[in-house]
Amino acid sequence: MKKILAITAMAAFAAVSFAEGITFGAWLRALAAPVASDGDETITAAGNSWGWGARTARINVTAVAPDGNAGFNMGVYNDVSMDLSAGDEANLWVKPMDIVKVSYGKYDNNTLRGDLCYGSWNWLRPTSSWLAEDEGLLMSGNGGTGLMAEITPMEELYIQAMLPITTEQEKAGDTYKKLRGGFAYTVPGLAKVKGQYIGKGEASDDDAGTDGNSNCDIEAEVDILAVEGLYAGVGFRYDVRKDGKENNAGDENMKVALGVSYQVMPELKVSASGAFFTFYGEKVDPRFQAGVGVDYDLGDGLAANADFRYLSKSGVDGEKADYTDHMAFSVGVTKSVSSNGYIGVAFQGQTNSGNFANNVITGKANDDGEKKNFTWAVPVALSVWF
């Protein structure tokens, strides 16, 4: 009887919750490779596309008041190891007026982020073959904690500002040095222009950087919207530091990135991206990354995709290091299951002992200690969303 009452109470609570604007959702992708190679041995491996274990269950909770002027966001994640962790967001918000939203908490706010995701991004990511990831390739998102204001004074203009106030006491001056803010302005049918300032505060004695001077990142992005079916964007980031003499050689100084995708026909999309990097240190050579991918709809829920990535060698004063460039590729097929999931299989490879998905597969050196082995994997992907 108690069990029946408990179930009835839970059902009643769920009904009230949904009626009051509380919704539940989830998105998951896990990959298990029945066969793979770390360049030395044949292995098995599993994880998320982004690594860090394998997330096989989660729940995201979103609450919105009936008038749309108050709410909260949160999430709980469950790894296959049965470890529970907090989600990407835990924040509450109110709208004191239509054009202003004020919130506090932990964010996964990607309103300003500039992405170009394709190919191996959705499989085991070849993390050795890029410096800038597909997400945030052109501009960074906001994954911080603090007090945020989002202002939309007109439909075409979005403004965001966040002061990183946390539960740890900190001198006000130090907090304000980590202020961040940005904007996006859309010229309808033509272009979107974005800019962002990210304060990084002061470097500690243990940090590479400014020896107590404040520093920040300046970012900008322009997206072209004038051609139907075409996405083209260019992004720029510069690491501003007051005293360049105090920076460790090898710290990233500047990034210029480009991303393009084009829907050639309803079944076919092609994508390409690239980025150029400079570094602190008079003799540290620039590096670049490049990639190209294709997606093709085969019909009946089947889709094929492939991509190729390249990251140039590191070097100092023109002397390139051995085996530090990387080439990676993937070829995969997915099959839709129901309206809320898919299953897929791919073959992926990477040169020079490259790693996949943040060490889900860690490349090994050969018997002579040279990191020039070929690593590969055959991942089976399962993805669901609700």
C-alpha positions as CSV (number, residue, x, y, z in Angstrom):
1,M,0.0,0.0,0.0
2,K,2.8,2.4,0.9
3,K,4.5,1.7,-2.4
4,I,1.3,2.5,-4.3
5,L,0.9,5.7,-2.4
6,A,4.5,6.7,-3.1
7,I,4.1,6.1,-6.8
8,T,0.8,8.0,-6.8
9,A,2.5,10.9,-5.0
10,M,5.4,10.9,-7.4
11,A,3.0,10.9,-10.4
12,A,1.1,13.8,-8.9
13,F,4.3,15.8,-8.2
14,A,5.4,15.2,-11.8
15,A,2.1,16.4,-13.2
16,V,2.2,19.5,-11.0
17,S,5.9,20.1,-12.0
18,F,5.2,19.9,-15.7
19,A,2.1,22.1,-15.3
20,E,4.3,24.7,-13.6
21,G,6.9,24.7,-16.3
22,I,9.5,22.2,-15.1
23,T,10.8,20.1,-18.0
24,F,13.4,17.2,-18.2
25,G,15.7,16.5,-21.0
26,A,18.9,14.6,-21.9
27,W,21.4,14.1,-24.6
28,L,24.0,11.3,-24.6
29,R,26.6,9.8,-26.8
30,A,28.9,6.9,-25.8
31,L,31.5,5.1,-27.9
32,A,32.8,1.6,-27.3
33,A,35.6,0.3,-29.5
34,P,35.7,-3.5,-29.7
35,V,39.0,-3.2,-31.4
36,A,41.6,-0.4,-31.4
37,S,45.4,0.1,-31.3
38,D,47.5,2.4,-29.2
39,G,50.4,1.9,-31.7
40,D,51.8,-0.9,-29.7
41,E,49.1,-3.4,-28.7
42,T,45.6,-4.2,-29.9
43,I,43.2,-3.0,-27.2
44,T,39.6,-2.2,-26.4
45,A,38.5,1.2,-25.2
46,A,35.4,3.2,-24.4
47,G,34.5,6.8,-23.6
48,N,32.6,9.9,-24.7
49,S,33.6,11.7,-27.9
50,W,35.3,14.2,-25.6
51,G,36.9,11.6,-23.3
52,W,36.7,11.7,-19.5
53,G,34.9,8.4,-19.0
54,A,31.7,7.3,-20.6
55,R,28.5,9.1,-19.7
56,T,25.7,6.7,-20.1
57,A,22.9,8.5,-18.2
58,R,22.0,12.1,-17.4
59,I,19.1,14.4,-16.6
60,N,18.8,18.1,-17.3
61,V,16.1,20.1,-15.5
62,T,14.8,23.4,-16.8
63,A,12.2,25.4,-15.0
64,V,10.4,28.4,-16.5
65,A,7.6,30.4,-14.8
66,P,4.3,30.6,-16.7
67,D,5.0,34.2,-17.6
68,G,8.6,33.4,-18.8
69,N,10.3,35.7,-16.3
70,A,11.9,33.4,-13.8
71,G,13.6,30.0,-13.8
72,F,16.5,27.8,-13.2
73,N,18.8,25.2,-15.0
74,M,20.6,22.2,-13.6
75,G,21.9,18.8,-14.6
76,V,23.1,15.5,-13.0
77,Y,25.4,13.1,-14.9
78,N,26.0,9.4,-14.4
79,D,29.1,7.7,-15.7
80,V,29.3,4.0,-16.6
81,S,31.6,3.7,-13.6
82,M,28.5,4.6,-11.6
83,D,30.0,7.9,-10.4
84,L,27.5,10.8,-10.2
85,S,28.7,14.3,-11.1
86,A,27.2,17.7,-11.4
87,G,26.1,18.8,-14.9
88,D,27.4,21.8,-16.9
89,E,24.9,24.2,-15.5
90,A,23.5,25.2,-12.1
91,N,22.0,28.6,-12.3
92,L,18.8,30.6,-11.5
93,W,17.5,33.6,-13.3
94,V,14.9,36.4,-13.4
95,K,13.8,39.0,-16.0
96,P,13.0,42.2,-14.2
97,M,12.1,43.6,-17.6
98,D,11.6,42.1,-21.1
99,I,15.1,43.1,-22.4
100,V,17.1,42.2,-19.3
101,K,17.9,38.7,-17.9
102,V,19.9,38.5,-14.6
103,S,21.2,35.2,-13.4
104,Y,23.7,33.7,-10.9
105,G,25.4,30.3,-10.9
106,K,27.5,28.0,-13.1
107,Y,26.9,28.3,-16.8
108,D,27.3,26.5,-20.1
109,N,26.3,29.6,-22.0
110,N,27.3,29.4,-25.7
111,T,25.2,32.3,-27.1
112,L,28.5,33.9,-28.3
113,R,30.5,30.8,-29.0
114,G,31.6,30.2,-32.6
115,D,31.6,26.5,-33.7
116,L,32.3,24.5,-36.8
117,C,31.8,20.8,-35.9
118,Y,32.0,17.9,-38.3
119,G,33.4,14.5,-38.9
120,S,35.5,13.0,-36.1
121,W,34.1,15.6,-33.6
122,N,31.2,13.2,-33.3
123,W,33.4,10.1,-32.9
124,L,36.5,9.6,-30.8
125,R,38.1,13.1,-31.1
126,P,41.7,13.1,-32.4
127,T,42.8,15.6,-29.7
128,S,46.5,15.4,-30.9
129,S,45.5,16.7,-34.3
130,W,44.2,20.2,-33.3
131,L,45.0,23.0,-30.9
132,A,41.6,24.7,-31.3
133,E,38.6,22.4,-31.0
134,D,35.6,22.5,-33.3
135,E,33.5,24.0,-30.5
136,G,34.8,27.4,-29.8
137,L,36.9,27.4,-32.9
138,L,36.0,31.0,-33.8
139,M,35.0,32.3,-30.4
140,S,34.9,31.0,-26.9
141,G,31.7,30.2,-24.9
142,N,31.1,31.0,-21.3
143,G,31.5,28.1,-18.9
144,G,32.2,30.3,-15.9
145,T,30.6,30.9,-12.5
146,G,29.3,34.3,-11.4
147,L,26.7,37.0,-11.7
148,M,25.5,37.5,-15.3
149,A,23.4,40.0,-17.2
150,E,22.1,39.4,-20.7
151,I,20.5,42.4,-22.5
152,T,18.6,42.4,-25.7
153,P,17.8,46.0,-26.4
154,M,16.6,45.1,-29.9
155,E,16.1,41.9,-31.9
156,E,19.4,42.2,-33.7
157,L,21.6,43.0,-30.7
158,Y,22.6,40.7,-27.8
159,I,24.9,41.8,-24.9
160,Q,26.4,39.6,-22.2
161,A,28.5,40.5,-19.1
162,M,29.6,38.4,-16.2
163,L,31.4,39.2,-13.0
164,P,32.9,35.9,-11.6
165,I,31.7,36.2,-8.0
166,T,32.1,32.8,-6.3
167,T,31.5,31.4,-2.8
168,E,35.2,32.0,-2.1
169,Q,35.9,35.4,-0.6
170,E,38.2,37.5,-2.9
171,K,39.4,41.1,-3.0
172,A,36.9,43.1,-5.1
173,G,39.7,44.4,-7.3
174,D,40.9,40.9,-8.2
175,T,37.4,39.8,-9.1
176,Y,36.8,42.8,-11.4
177,K,40.1,42.0,-13.2
178,K,38.3,38.8,-14.3
179,L,35.2,40.5,-15.7
180,R,34.1,39.3,-19.1
181,G,31.7,40.7,-21.6
182,G,30.7,40.4,-25.2
183,F,28.1,41.2,-27.8
184,A,26.6,39.9,-31.1
185,Y,25.0,42.1,-33.7
186,T,23.1,40.6,-36.7
187,V,22.6,42.5,-39.9
188,P,19.6,40.5,-41.2
189,G,20.4,38.5,-44.3
190,L,24.0,39.8,-44.4
191,A,26.3,39.1,-41.5
192,K,26.7,38.7,-37.7
193,V,29.5,40.5,-35.9
194,K,30.6,39.4,-32.4
195,G,33.2,40.6,-29.9
196,Q,34.3,39.5,-26.5
197,Y,36.6,40.6,-23.7
198,I,37.7,37.9,-21.2
199,G,39.5,39.1,-18.1
200,K,42.0,36.6,-16.7
201,G,43.0,38.4,-13.6
202,E,46.6,38.3,-12.3
203,A,49.0,35.5,-12.8
204,S,50.2,33.9,-9.6
205,D,53.9,33.2,-9.0
206,D,53.4,29.7,-10.3
207,D,51.7,30.8,-13.5
208,A,53.4,31.6,-16.8
209,G,52.4,35.2,-17.5
210,T,52.4,38.6,-16.2
211,D,54.3,38.7,-12.9
212,G,51.3,40.3,-11.1
213,N,50.0,42.4,-14.1
214,S,46.4,42.0,-15.3
215,N,45.8,40.2,-18.6
216,C,42.9,39.2,-20.8
217,D,41.8,37.7,-24.1
218,I,40.3,39.8,-26.8
219,E,38.1,37.9,-29.3
220,A,36.2,38.9,-32.4
221,E,34.2,36.9,-35.0
222,V,32.4,37.8,-38.3
223,D,29.9,35.3,-39.9
224,I,28.6,35.7,-43.4
225,L,24.8,35.1,-43.8
226,A,24.3,36.4,-47.3
227,V,24.3,33.1,-49.2
228,E,21.6,30.4,-48.6
229,G,23.1,27.1,-47.5
230,L,26.5,28.7,-46.8
231,Y,28.1,29.3,-43.4
232,A,31.4,31.1,-43.4
233,G,33.0,32.7,-40.3
234,V,36.4,34.0,-39.3
235,G,37.5,34.4,-35.7
236,F,40.4,36.2,-34.0
237,R,41.8,35.9,-30.4
238,Y,44.7,37.8,-28.9
239,D,46.2,37.2,-25.5
240,V,46.9,40.6,-24.0
241,R,49.7,40.7,-21.4
242,K,51.3,43.8,-20.0
243,D,54.8,42.5,-19.8
244,G,55.7,40.1,-22.6
245,K,59.2,39.5,-21.2
246,E,57.6,37.5,-18.4
247,N,55.7,35.0,-20.6
248,N,56.9,31.5,-21.0
249,A,57.9,30.6,-24.6
250,G,55.2,28.4,-26.0
251,D,52.2,30.2,-24.4
252,E,49.7,30.9,-27.2
253,N,49.8,34.6,-28.2
254,M,47.3,34.8,-31.1
255,K,44.8,32.7,-33.1
256,V,43.2,33.4,-36.4
257,A,40.6,30.8,-37.4
258,L,38.3,30.1,-40.4
259,G,35.3,27.9,-40.7
260,V,33.1,27.2,-43.8
261,S,30.3,24.7,-44.4
262,Y,28.1,24.5,-47.5
263,Q,25.0,22.5,-48.2
264,V,25.7,21.6,-51.8
265,M,22.5,19.7,-52.2
266,P,19.9,18.4,-49.7
267,E,21.9,15.1,-49.3
268,L,25.4,16.6,-49.3
269,K,27.2,19.0,-47.0
270,V,30.9,19.8,-47.1
271,S,32.9,21.5,-44.3
272,A,36.4,23.0,-43.9
273,S,38.2,24.7,-41.1
274,G,41.7,26.0,-40.3
275,A,43.5,28.0,-37.7
276,F,46.9,29.8,-37.4
277,F,48.7,30.3,-34.1
278,T,51.5,32.4,-32.8
279,F,53.3,31.9,-29.5
280,Y,55.2,33.9,-26.9
281,G,58.9,33.6,-27.2
282,E,61.1,35.2,-29.9
283,K,62.1,31.9,-31.5
284,V,58.9,29.8,-31.2
285,D,57.6,29.0,-34.6
286,P,53.9,29.5,-35.6
287,R,51.7,26.4,-36.1
288,F,48.6,25.8,-38.1
289,Q,45.8,23.2,-38.3
290,A,43.4,22.4,-41.1
291,G,40.6,20.0,-41.7
292,V,37.9,19.1,-44.3
293,G,34.9,16.9,-44.0
294,V,31.8,15.6,-45.9
295,D,28.4,14.5,-44.8
296,Y,26.1,12.5,-47.0
297,D,22.5,11.4,-46.4
298,L,22.0,7.9,-47.8
299,G,18.3,7.8,-47.2
300,D,16.2,5.5,-44.9
301,G,17.9,6.9,-41.8
302,L,21.4,6.1,-43.0
303,A,24.1,8.7,-43.2
304,A,27.8,8.6,-44.0
305,N,30.5,11.1,-43.0
306,A,34.3,11.4,-43.3
307,D,37.0,13.9,-42.4
308,F,40.7,14.6,-42.4
309,R,42.6,16.7,-39.9
310,Y,46.2,18.0,-39.9
311,L,48.3,19.8,-37.2
312,S,51.7,21.2,-38.2
313,K,54.9,20.5,-36.3
314,S,56.1,22.5,-33.4
315,G,59.5,24.2,-33.7
316,V,61.9,26.7,-32.3
317,D,63.9,29.1,-34.5
318,G,63.1,27.1,-37.6
319,E,64.2,23.7,-36.1
320,K,61.2,21.5,-36.2
321,A,60.7,18.8,-33.5
322,D,60.5,15.2,-34.6
323,Y,57.2,13.4,-34.9
324,T,55.1,16.2,-33.5
325,D,52.9,16.9,-36.5
326,H,49.7,14.8,-36.7
327,M,47.3,13.6,-39.4
328,A,44.0,12.1,-38.5
329,F,41.0,10.8,-40.4
330,S,37.6,9.1,-39.9
331,V,35.1,7.3,-42.0
332,G,31.8,6.4,-40.5
333,V,28.1,5.4,-41.0
334,T,25.2,6.0,-38.7
335,K,21.6,4.6,-38.7
336,S,18.7,6.5,-37.1
337,V,16.8,4.5,-34.5
338,S,13.3,5.8,-33.6
339,S,13.2,9.6,-33.6
340,N,15.5,9.9,-30.7
341,G,18.7,8.1,-31.3
342,Y,21.2,6.5,-33.6
343,I,23.8,3.7,-33.8
344,G,27.0,4.0,-35.8
345,V,30.4,2.6,-36.6
346,A,33.5,4.2,-37.9
347,F,37.2,3.6,-38.6
348,Q,39.6,6.3,-37.3
349,G,43.3,6.6,-37.5
350,Q,46.0,9.1,-36.4
351,T,49.7,9.3,-37.1
352,N,52.7,9.8,-34.7
353,S,51.2,8.1,-31.7
354,G,48.3,10.5,-31.5
355,N,45.8,10.4,-28.7
356,F,42.0,10.0,-29.1
357,A,39.4,11.7,-26.9
358,N,41.6,13.1,-24.2
359,N,43.5,9.8,-23.6
360,V,40.6,7.3,-24.1
361,I,43.2,5.9,-26.4
362,T,46.8,7.0,-25.6
363,G,49.3,6.6,-28.3
364,K,52.6,4.8,-27.4
365,A,56.1,5.2,-28.6
366,N,57.8,2.4,-30.5
367,D,60.6,0.2,-29.1
368,D,63.2,3.0,-29.8
369,G,61.1,5.6,-28.0
370,E,60.1,7.4,-31.1
371,K,56.5,8.6,-31.2
372,K,55.8,7.8,-34.8
373,N,53.4,4.8,-34.5
374,F,49.9,4.7,-36.1
375,T,47.0,4.6,-33.7
376,W,43.5,3.6,-34.7
377,A,40.1,2.6,-33.5
378,V,36.8,1.1,-34.7
379,P,34.3,2.8,-32.4
380,V,30.6,1.8,-32.1
381,A,28.6,4.9,-31.3
382,L,25.3,5.0,-29.4
383,S,23.4,8.3,-29.0
384,V,20.0,9.2,-27.6
385,W,18.2,12.5,-26.8
386,F,14.9,13.3,-25.1
